[in-house]
Amino acid sequence: QICLSLVKLLFYLAHSPLGSIALLDFQPRQFVMVDGNLKVTDMDDASTEELSCKEDNDCTLDFPTKSFPLKCSVAGKCEGINEKKNLFNAYRYFFTYLLPHSAPPALRPLLSDILNATGDLRYGINETLRAFEKVLHLYKSGLYLQKRPLLLKDYISLKGFRTVEGEDYKCWPSYSHLGCLLSIHSAEEAAAICNSQLQCQSFIVTQHRTWTGRPLASFQSSWTDLIPDTNAVVYIKRSASSGERL
């Protein structure tokens, strides 16, 4: 969410009515999240000036660990330097820390491609935004899910119930520090996740949703303390419920 919001912001800056705008003091502290969108807190160090040049050799974009040769345009300006400066700063301050983590395994290669392409400035902001929107579409639609055996049949479902909230086993990347709370596309995906975790004996799907509209599921090591909740469904492994009274 943070990276996509940042890319949308940089897309606007690259195509603003004032021309391509560079953020000269590009640091994480210059941004805040407001209603799920990344905002710049200080525009004092923004510039629409692009470096003047006479030849391509005048257009080297330098960073502490990398340098990029750019083209000198017919108008005598280093072509796309503001856009590329913003994009590489997004890569080194945000993408490298956020993109490799927490995505479903099937989407990680696509995020790795974005990371590598922006790190080498092979993508401009237009290509980067398209790549992010493709990943988001796959994530929201569930198209990233690979065909696998149907596992939900191995679970008993109880509508209108959930287990008592409390500390349980933890997993990565959980939305809660008290247990294992993950976003899912469907109960079938939740069953596959539960089967992949040795501690998991049940999971609860509620009406709480993430910013992408995906429901949240709580994975738990037991199912014994059930309480009524009209907005929840608890799924219990048949193997865990055998010999017990539901």
One Martini backbone bead per residue (centre of mass of N, CA, C, O) as a GRO file, in nm:
protein
  246
    1GLN     BB    1   0.059   0.062  -0.022
    2ILE     BB    2   0.295   0.255   0.004
    3CYS     BB    3   0.428   0.210  -0.275
    4LEU     BB    4   0.185   0.272  -0.454
    5SER     BB    5   0.135   0.558  -0.345
    6LEU     BB    6   0.411   0.666  -0.428
    7VAL     BB    7   0.388   0.616  -0.733
    8LYS     BB    8   0.144   0.800  -0.776
    9LEU     BB    9   0.289   1.054  -0.685
   10LEU     BB   10   0.525   1.042  -0.896
   11PHE     BB   11   0.343   1.051  -1.141
   12TYR     BB   12   0.237   1.334  -1.088
   13LEU     BB   13   0.514   1.481  -1.081
   14ALA     BB   14   0.594   1.398  -1.379
   15HIS     BB   15   0.283   1.529  -1.481
   16SER     BB   16   0.270   1.811  -1.411
   17PRO     BB   17   0.180   2.138  -1.492
   18LEU     BB   18   0.491   2.231  -1.416
   19GLY     BB   19   0.619   1.964  -1.451
   20SER     BB   20   0.889   1.804  -1.355
   21ILE     BB   21   0.925   1.690  -1.017
   22ALA     BB   22   1.168   1.727  -0.764
   23LEU     BB   23   1.283   1.568  -0.467
   24LEU     BB   24   1.556   1.676  -0.288
   25ASP     BB   25   1.433   1.573   0.005
   26PHE     BB   26   1.446   1.232   0.008
   27GLN     BB   27   1.259   1.120   0.285
   28PRO     BB   28   1.062   0.947   0.497
   29ARG     BB   29   1.000   1.206   0.682
   30GLN     BB   30   0.838   1.355   0.427
   31PHE     BB   31   0.611   1.140   0.502
   32VAL     BB   32   0.253   1.063   0.504
   33MET     BB   33  -0.037   0.903   0.620
   34VAL     BB   34  -0.364   0.961   0.454
   35ASP     BB   35  -0.610   0.760   0.417
   36GLY     BB   36  -0.390   0.558   0.262
   37ASN     BB   37  -0.210   0.809   0.173
   38LEU     BB   38   0.065   0.955   0.037
   39LYS     BB   39   0.236   1.243   0.172
   40VAL     BB   40   0.376   1.553   0.144
   41THR     BB   41   0.507   1.777   0.393
   42ASP     BB   42   0.747   1.911   0.198
   43MET     BB   43   0.795   2.159  -0.081
   44ASP     BB   44   1.060   2.337  -0.056
   45ASP     BB   45   1.248   2.095  -0.216
   46ALA     BB   46   1.119   2.154  -0.485
   47SER     BB   47   1.174   2.092  -0.851
   48THR     BB   48   1.161   2.195  -1.211
   49GLU     BB   49   1.450   2.172  -1.260
   50GLU     BB   50   1.663   2.085  -1.526
   51LEU     BB   51   1.946   1.982  -1.635
   52SER     BB   52   2.184   2.124  -1.810
   53CYS     BB   53   2.311   2.073  -2.158
   54LYS     BB   54   2.534   1.960  -2.441
   55GLU     BB   55   2.580   1.659  -2.346
   56ASP     BB   56   2.570   1.343  -2.222
   57ASN     BB   57   2.811   1.387  -2.014
   58ASP     BB   58   2.623   1.598  -1.841
   59CYS     BB   59   2.417   1.329  -1.762
   60THR     BB   60   2.480   1.238  -1.453
   61LEU     BB   61   2.338   1.023  -1.213
   62ASP     BB   62   2.411   1.057  -0.869
   63PHE     BB   63   2.496   0.815  -0.626
   64PRO     BB   64   2.655   0.659  -0.374
   65THR     BB   65   2.630   0.356  -0.547
   66LYS     BB   66   2.530   0.509  -0.820
   67SER     BB   67   2.530   0.551  -1.184
   68PHE     BB   68   2.359   0.744  -1.453
   69PRO     BB   69   2.320   0.765  -1.787
   70LEU     BB   70   2.208   1.034  -1.983
   71LYS     BB   71   2.026   1.236  -2.193
   72CYS     BB   72   2.055   1.496  -2.426
   73SER     BB   73   1.852   1.714  -2.535
   74VAL     BB   74   1.761   1.941  -2.773
   75ALA     BB   75   1.691   2.154  -2.530
   76GLY     BB   76   1.928   2.111  -2.306
   77LYS     BB   77   1.825   1.855  -2.134
   78CYS     BB   78   1.802   1.619  -1.896
   79GLU     BB   79   1.641   1.335  -1.952
   80GLY     BB   80   1.437   1.260  -1.684
   81ILE     BB   81   1.585   1.335  -1.410
   82ASN     BB   82   1.356   1.380  -1.201
   83GLU     BB   83   1.213   1.111  -1.226
   84LYS     BB   84   1.467   0.928  -1.167
   85LYS     BB   85   1.534   1.041  -0.892
   86ASN     BB   86   1.271   0.960  -0.750
   87LEU     BB   87   1.275   0.654  -0.818
   88PHE     BB   88   1.544   0.577  -0.680
   89ASN     BB   89   1.460   0.678  -0.399
   90ALA     BB   90   1.226   0.482  -0.372
   91TYR     BB   91   1.399   0.232  -0.386
   92ARG     BB   92   1.609   0.294  -0.139
   93TYR     BB   93   1.375   0.382   0.088
   94PHE     BB   94   1.134   0.156   0.017
   95PHE     BB   95   1.146  -0.101  -0.165
   96THR     BB   96   1.384  -0.259  -0.021
   97TYR     BB   97   1.204  -0.282   0.257
   98LEU     BB   98   0.898  -0.374   0.145
   99LEU     BB   99   0.873  -0.576  -0.107
  100PRO     BB  100   1.009  -0.860  -0.002
  101HIS     BB  101   0.758  -0.854   0.194
  102SER     BB  102   0.441  -1.032   0.258
  103ALA     BB  103   0.397  -1.172   0.004
  104PRO     BB  104   0.287  -1.388  -0.188
  105PRO     BB  105   0.477  -1.618  -0.346
  106ALA     BB  106   0.356  -1.567  -0.644
  107LEU     BB  107   0.438  -1.239  -0.628
  108ARG     BB  108   0.746  -1.203  -0.576
  109PRO     BB  109   0.866  -1.197  -0.868
  110LEU     BB  110   0.723  -0.928  -0.949
  111LEU     BB  111   0.854  -0.754  -0.724
  112SER     BB  112   1.144  -0.817  -0.807
  113ASP     BB  113   1.126  -0.683  -1.083
  114ILE     BB  114   1.069  -0.399  -0.979
  115LEU     BB  115   1.320  -0.371  -0.808
  116ASN     BB  116   1.532  -0.414  -1.038
  117ALA     BB  117   1.425  -0.196  -1.245
  118THR     BB  118   1.454   0.051  -1.048
  119GLY     BB  119   1.755   0.002  -0.962
  120ASP     BB  120   1.833   0.038  -1.293
  121LEU     BB  121   1.636   0.225  -1.454
  122ARG     BB  122   1.441   0.061  -1.665
  123TYR     BB  123   1.215   0.208  -1.528
  124GLY     BB  124   0.968   0.412  -1.533
  125ILE     BB  125   0.687   0.544  -1.398
  126ASN     BB  126   0.485   0.410  -1.590
  127GLU     BB  127   0.586   0.114  -1.563
  128THR     BB  128   0.566   0.099  -1.254
  129LEU     BB  129   0.262   0.143  -1.227
  130ARG     BB  130   0.173  -0.095  -1.403
  131ALA     BB  131   0.308  -0.315  -1.229
  132PHE     BB  132   0.152  -0.258  -0.968
  133GLU     BB  133  -0.138  -0.291  -1.086
  134LYS     BB  134  -0.102  -0.587  -1.158
  135VAL     BB  135  -0.052  -0.696  -0.874
  136LEU     BB  136  -0.314  -0.589  -0.751
  137HIS     BB  137  -0.506  -0.748  -0.932
  138LEU     BB  138  -0.407  -1.032  -0.853
  139TYR     BB  139  -0.461  -0.998  -0.548
  140LYS     BB  140  -0.772  -0.922  -0.551
  141SER     BB  141  -0.869  -1.167  -0.752
  142GLY     BB  142  -0.682  -1.444  -0.715
  143LEU     BB  143  -0.494  -1.518  -0.974
  144TYR     BB  144  -0.233  -1.618  -0.807
  145LEU     BB  145  -0.363  -1.877  -0.761
  146GLN     BB  146  -0.290  -2.196  -0.751
  147LYS     BB  147  -0.344  -2.498  -0.843
  148ARG     BB  148  -0.516  -2.707  -0.602
  149PRO     BB  149  -0.622  -2.879  -0.367
  150LEU     BB  150  -0.911  -2.920  -0.197
  151LEU     BB  151  -0.938  -2.831   0.164
  152LEU     BB  152  -1.220  -2.745   0.290
  153LYS     BB  153  -1.338  -3.041   0.328
  154ASP     BB  154  -1.152  -3.072   0.605
  155TYR     BB  155  -1.383  -2.880   0.720
  156ILE     BB  156  -1.570  -2.732   0.972
  157SER     BB  157  -1.855  -2.522   0.973
  158LEU     BB  158  -1.942  -2.223   1.183
  159LYS     BB  159  -2.193  -2.017   1.194
  160GLY     BB  160  -2.186  -1.757   1.432
  161PHE     BB  161  -1.874  -1.799   1.517
  162ARG     BB  162  -1.613  -1.774   1.769
  163THR     BB  163  -1.332  -1.725   1.934
  164VAL     BB  164  -1.163  -1.637   2.191
  165GLU     BB  165  -0.974  -1.383   2.256
  166GLY     BB  166  -0.612  -1.429   2.222
  167GLU     BB  167  -0.321  -1.561   2.272
  168ASP     BB  168  -0.114  -1.696   2.012
  169TYR     BB  169   0.021  -1.794   1.756
  170LYS     BB  170   0.270  -1.688   1.532
  171CYS     BB  171   0.306  -1.491   1.225
  172TRP     BB  172   0.404  -1.428   0.882
  173PRO     BB  173   0.221  -1.139   0.822
  174SER     BB  174   0.080  -1.000   1.085
  175TYR     BB  175  -0.184  -0.785   1.205
  176SER     BB  176  -0.105  -0.928   1.482
  177HIS     BB  177   0.086  -0.965   1.786
  178LEU     BB  178  -0.101  -1.208   1.922
  179GLY     BB  179  -0.102  -1.354   1.629
  180CYS     BB  180  -0.270  -1.499   1.334
  181LEU     BB  181  -0.330  -1.238   1.095
  182LEU     BB  182  -0.478  -1.269   0.772
  183SER     BB  183  -0.509  -1.228   0.444
  184ILE     BB  184  -0.770  -1.324   0.208
  185HIS     BB  185  -0.960  -1.447  -0.060
  186SER     BB  186  -1.044  -1.724   0.085
  187ALA     BB  187  -1.125  -2.008   0.253
  188GLU     BB  188  -0.942  -2.187   0.079
  189GLU     BB  189  -0.681  -2.034   0.140
  190ALA     BB  190  -0.697  -2.068   0.446
  191ALA     BB  191  -0.671  -2.375   0.444
  192ALA     BB  192  -0.387  -2.380   0.320
  193ILE     BB  193  -0.253  -2.222   0.548
  194CYS     BB  194  -0.329  -2.408   0.783
  195ASN     BB  195  -0.187  -2.666   0.663
  196SER     BB  196   0.109  -2.514   0.674
  197GLN     BB  197   0.048  -2.511   0.991
  198LEU     BB  198   0.108  -2.694   1.265
  199GLN     BB  199  -0.075  -2.532   1.484
  200CYS     BB  200  -0.323  -2.546   1.309
  201GLN     BB  201  -0.696  -2.602   1.374
  202SER     BB  202  -0.811  -2.306   1.308
  203PHE     BB  203  -1.047  -2.064   1.157
  204ILE     BB  204  -1.142  -1.713   1.115
  205VAL     BB  205  -1.400  -1.539   0.942
  206THR     BB  206  -1.451  -1.205   0.879
  207GLN     BB  207  -1.562  -0.865   0.796
  208HIS     BB  208  -1.286  -0.780   0.796
  209ARG     BB  209  -1.087  -0.545   0.603
  210THR     BB  210  -0.879  -0.439   0.378
  211TRP     BB  211  -0.776  -0.205   0.145
  212THR     BB  212  -0.847  -0.440  -0.085
  213GLY     BB  213  -1.103  -0.622   0.043
  214ARG     BB  214  -0.981  -0.832   0.217
  215PRO     BB  215  -1.017  -1.070   0.432
  216LEU     BB  216  -0.988  -1.171   0.765
  217ALA     BB  217  -0.781  -1.423   0.930
  218SER     BB  218  -0.782  -1.643   1.213
  219PHE     BB  219  -0.522  -1.839   1.345
  220GLN     BB  220  -0.548  -2.152   1.537
  221SER     BB  221  -0.475  -2.405   1.796
  222SER     BB  222  -0.786  -2.379   1.863
  223TRP     BB  223  -1.173  -2.431   1.940
  224THR     BB  224  -1.326  -2.441   2.226
  225ASP     BB  225  -1.395  -2.118   2.262
  226LEU     BB  226  -1.713  -2.051   2.188
  227ILE     BB  227  -1.881  -1.768   2.038
  228PRO     BB  228  -2.103  -1.554   1.943
  229ASP     BB  229  -2.102  -1.441   1.579
  230THR     BB  230  -2.266  -1.315   1.306
  231ASN     BB  231  -1.973  -1.220   1.146
  232ALA     BB  232  -1.882  -1.530   1.164
  233VAL     BB  233  -1.649  -1.805   1.075
  234VAL     BB  234  -1.572  -2.134   1.172
  235TYR     BB  235  -1.286  -2.346   1.111
  236ILE     BB  236  -1.249  -2.705   1.148
  237LYS     BB  237  -1.071  -2.963   1.180
  238ARG     BB  238  -1.163  -3.285   1.159
  239SER     BB  239  -0.923  -3.402   1.320
  240ALA     BB  240  -0.971  -3.208   1.572
  241SER     BB  241  -1.293  -3.296   1.616
  242SER     BB  242  -1.243  -3.573   1.680
  243GLY     BB  243  -1.416  -3.672   1.969
  244GLU     BB  244  -1.580  -3.412   1.969
  245ARG     BB  245  -1.804  -3.168   2.069
  246LEU     BB  246  -2.013  -2.928   1.883
   0.00000   0.00000   0.00000
